[in-house]
Amino acid sequence: MRLKRTAAVLGAALASLVAVTGCAGDSWGEDAGLPAAGDLAAIEKLVSAHTMCSDLRRTADGPLSEQAADPAWAVKERAVCGNDSKDTVTLLSVSDMEKFQEANKTAAASGKGVQVLLGQNFALAAADEATARALLKSDVLLFTCDKAFKVPDGYRNEKLLVDGCALTDYLPA
């Protein structure tokens, strides 16, 4: 009898957890299989699984610092870490991915857009191609609003929150 009650309580608890987890299922990028990360530590962990990400530090200068400082980009936090060749990976925690994408589209119209690797709620900028290719293995995808960029046949071309940009597993050489 006690075992049945314990099983019933555990079953109810499991059902509650699944229901709560399901609420977060409305995240942009989930359908595309993009990873999500709750904070910079989680982003660092994801990056570290595919390339070296040591000496995580918040800094006001360096790659994507202008974008991080501009509220239109909806960047919550920015940090950099080192990789195997001592180059850096820039990590951005994004509070509103639609604003982030729209800001990049606007910047690209004036030649100041950036190519980054996107997760559901974060962006990464690798300092070199080898690091970017390693990071693609974490299921992030290349995001660009460069009008001249074309996704070749055979590569993913995922839906974005804004038109006129690309989200793909294609990384030009």
Solvent accessible surface area in square Angstrom, and as a share of the most:
residue,aa,sasa,rsa
1,M,174,0.78
2,R,195,0.71
3,L,145,0.72
4,K,152,0.64
5,R,152,0.56
6,T,65,0.38
7,A,59,0.46
8,A,66,0.52
9,V,100,0.58
10,L,115,0.57
11,G,39,0.38
12,A,62,0.48
13,A,48,0.38
14,L,114,0.57
15,A,64,0.49
16,S,62,0.40
17,L,116,0.58
18,V,97,0.56
19,A,65,0.50
20,V,103,0.59
21,T,96,0.56
22,G,51,0.49
23,C,102,0.61
24,A,67,0.52
25,G,33,0.32
26,D,134,0.70
27,S,49,0.32
28,W,45,0.16
29,G,10,0.10
30,E,77,0.35
31,D,153,0.79
32,A,16,0.12
33,G,46,0.44
34,L,4,0.02
35,P,25,0.16
36,A,61,0.47
37,A,8,0.06
38,G,62,0.60
39,D,70,0.36
40,L,4,0.02
41,A,63,0.49
42,A,37,0.29
43,I,1,0.00
44,E,46,0.20
45,K,157,0.67
46,L,33,0.16
47,V,0,0.00
48,S,55,0.36
49,A,77,0.60
50,H,66,0.30
51,T,18,0.10
52,M,85,0.38
53,C,9,0.06
54,S,45,0.29
55,D,100,0.52
56,L,53,0.26
57,R,94,0.34
58,R,161,0.59
59,T,44,0.25
60,A,98,0.76
61,D,102,0.53
62,G,43,0.41
63,P,69,0.44
64,L,17,0.08
65,S,25,0.16
66,E,146,0.66
67,Q,27,0.12
68,A,25,0.20
69,A,84,0.65
70,D,59,0.31
71,P,118,0.74
72,A,58,0.45
73,W,15,0.05
74,A,10,0.08
75,V,24,0.14
76,K,120,0.51
77,E,57,0.26
78,R,19,0.07
79,A,0,0.00
80,V,6,0.04
81,C,0,0.00
82,G,12,0.12
83,N,3,0.01
84,D,105,0.54
85,S,72,0.47
86,K,163,0.69
87,D,55,0.28
88,T,35,0.20
89,V,0,0.00
90,T,1,0.00
91,L,0,0.00
92,L,0,0.00
93,S,3,0.02
94,V,5,0.03
95,S,72,0.47
96,D,52,0.27
97,M,15,0.07
98,E,94,0.42
99,K,111,0.47
100,F,1,0.00
101,Q,0,0.00
102,E,79,0.35
103,A,12,0.09
104,N,0,0.00
105,K,72,0.30
106,T,90,0.52
107,A,17,0.13
108,A,23,0.18
109,A,75,0.58
110,S,78,0.50
111,G,70,0.68
112,K,147,0.62
113,G,32,0.31
114,V,29,0.17
115,Q,85,0.38
116,V,2,0.01
117,L,6,0.03
118,L,0,0.00
119,G,0,0.00
120,Q,24,0.11
121,N,51,0.26
122,F,0,0.00
123,A,0,0.00
124,L,0,0.00
125,A,18,0.14
126,A,30,0.23
127,A,60,0.47
128,D,44,0.23
129,E,79,0.35
130,A,78,0.61
131,T,8,0.05
132,A,11,0.09
133,R,97,0.35
134,A,23,0.18
135,L,0,0.00
136,L,31,0.16
137,K,155,0.66
138,S,10,0.06
139,D,81,0.42
140,V,1,0.00
141,L,3,0.02
142,L,5,0.02
143,F,0,0.00
144,T,3,0.02
145,C,6,0.04
146,D,72,0.37
147,K,164,0.69
148,A,85,0.66
149,F,28,0.12
150,K,150,0.64
151,V,34,0.19
152,P,52,0.33
153,D,146,0.76
154,G,87,0.84
155,Y,103,0.39
156,R,87,0.32
157,N,105,0.54
158,E,49,0.22
159,K,174,0.74
160,L,16,0.08
161,L,68,0.34
162,V,13,0.08
163,D,116,0.60
164,G,61,0.59
165,C,26,0.15
166,A,13,0.10
167,L,0,0.00
168,T,0,0.00
169,D,50,0.26
170,Y,51,0.19
171,L,20,0.10
172,P,47,0.30
173,A,120,0.93
